[in-house]
């Protein structure tokens, strides 16, 4: 039944069980219901194994498991010899079967058992398992079971299966036979143990048991032989010897006469049935699905599965500033179709965003369609919807960027005029308002539609010189960019900005990966520089940081540091970077990047990690003092304070963020030293942004992970999911030294101000 890894004296796996009814053997079996419910029959008793409950099957107990619903069962087996071999027990301990109906004291012990089961499973599927860690967790688990949940011993349990007799001498003989039937036993030997004559003992035994001594011994040895025949690796000779038969010939004769089959025929039959059951009714769960399921459990049970064993150092000097300034890209908030902007929740979030952060641009597709009639009253505008919309975004301090898409079916000049006429009146109205506007033109066929782009550009400029017209680049490979070289050079004067959408390349390999977004943007910028187009702004409007399949929740993947890493690396190459307003925005097929696209809000006022990451980063001054691959130190002259941002980026398949053998390589303790500070007392604010401080998913999962939450829970999440703030004062003589815990994809902002 096991599908797991057998590197130690146990097997462990996560399976889905439809039906399982294995032969009795010498294995302990421990079942932990991760998802779903199983019905079981155990030694004639019926019960249910429900989610988060444990079931223990002792050696030689007969049981059947069935389920008609989806389930995920963590399943561990270990042999009785693990306990017998310790010489701690004269008799084999038997555990309570239903481990869930216990006192509160024992429930706390069971929590450790469950935790260790989960961590051992993660060890086994992680690829870089630590044998000593697994042994430690397993033996801790075993010690709890033996110490708290033993209800009897093998002899006591065996007595219930032995014939019920009244004479204590025969009862004692039956128990002796149970422990020695594999040996050669004689009537005289057993009679002598009870100080009886062989004749009297033989008659007494048959009267009490109903079988002669030889018949009883043969039956007991036959039952043992049936158990051993379920093991295909054993030979018939080995089974005969282990069962107590005098020789293989006697074993064959007894077995054929009793069961109607030869031992070989029975062994073949029982093992073929076992194989069929294994493949048809017990289904192993794929590794990625295991990670998805365990992500919820580890969070809900608050199980720490990551730890630090690496150290690093960062030494920075504040004596000299860098010649280059830190010019972070403009921030664009994307709302998809412009009609989304009329929704109350969108406007509420935009107001909150501008109050707390102050983005520079808002990006949307299309212009609002107006009614098909003109108002007779001159006091009422014919462009009410667009007036209200542009009034709103101007009040929020947002510069508009609109995407207009030139359809493929537009072929002739007449078609192009008809298409542009749908926008002309609104654009003329916006000109009358002296409305500045970035217009992003999206074309499908570069070879055929560049001339049409030039006509549209001319018409836009005839309406208003304040309109800035740019081109959306549909690029996935460097080869496509090279094919556009001639067009980009020829139409250089009429392309006033470029917009780009990029998705990180899918890579299902476990482990760290490079930043594909940085590589692609760097190549594009270098390519344009080579064409003498370095002054043309580039806007990255839609992007992500994920490197694998799966939804955002998989493995409770946290990525704040990846966002900072990308922004800082591209600060000199991009004029602006876009972020979706929320995950519920209606998107066109053209807009759909991936569910993993970066968005600022989950829903309502619930801010996602990218929101907090931007809050930290954009507090930095442009006066840069020092910079490394994963840190930036600036000095704010107005506030007379240093600002240090440090991040710990790891690019990997999100599903493997639960594999702590991979994660521990990324986690480290960082010793930071700021040298050259004037003597005095410094006031230090430290903001920490990680999966546990400002990470939305762990907090949400800890509340139950339900899709529908009430207003009180919503308010709780909005007010508690924030970066952690710590404040302290330190006296500095020559340098300021402190230690940071750099967890997976975490980031820190420190503000350091001299107070005297």
Buried (B, 14 or more C-beta within 10 A) or exposed (E): BBBBBEEBEBBBBBBBBBBBBBBBBBBBBBBBBBBBBBEBBBEEEEBEBEEBBBBBBBBBBEBEBBBEEEBBBBBBBBBBEBBBEEEEEEBBBBBBBBBBEBEEEBEEBBBBBBBBBBBBBBBBBBEEBBEEBBBEBBEBBBEBBBEBBEEBBBBEBBBEEBEEBEBEBBBEBBBBBBEEBBEEBEBEEBBEEBEBEBEEBBEBBBEBBEBBBEEBBBBBBBBBBBBBBBBEEEEBEEBBBBBBBEEBEEBBEBBBEEBEBBBEBBBBEBBEEBEEBBEEBBBBBEBBBBBBBBBBBBBBEEBEBBEEEEEEEBEBBBEEBBEEEBEBBBBBBBBBBBBBBEBEBBBEBBEBBBEEBEBBBBBBBBBBEBEEEEEEEEEEBBBEBBBEBBEBBBEBEBBBBBBBBBEEEBEEEEEBEEBBEEBBBBBEBBBEBEBEBBBBBBBBEBEEBBEBBBEBBEBBBEBBEEBBBBBBBBBEEEEEBEEBEEBBEEBEEBBBBBBBBBBBEEBEEBBBBEBBBBBBBBEBBEBBEEEEBEEBBBBBBBBBBBBBBBEBBBBBBBBBBBBBBBBBBBBEBBBBBBBBBBBBBEBEEBBEBBEBBBBBBBBBBBBBBBBBBBBBBEBBBEBBBBBEEBBBBBBBEEEEBBBBBBBBBBBBBBBBBBBBBBBBBBBBBBBBBBEEBEEEEBBBBBBBBBBBBBBBBBBBBEEEBEEEBEEEBBBBBBEEBBBEEEEEEEEBEEBBBBEBBBBBBBBBBBBBBBEE
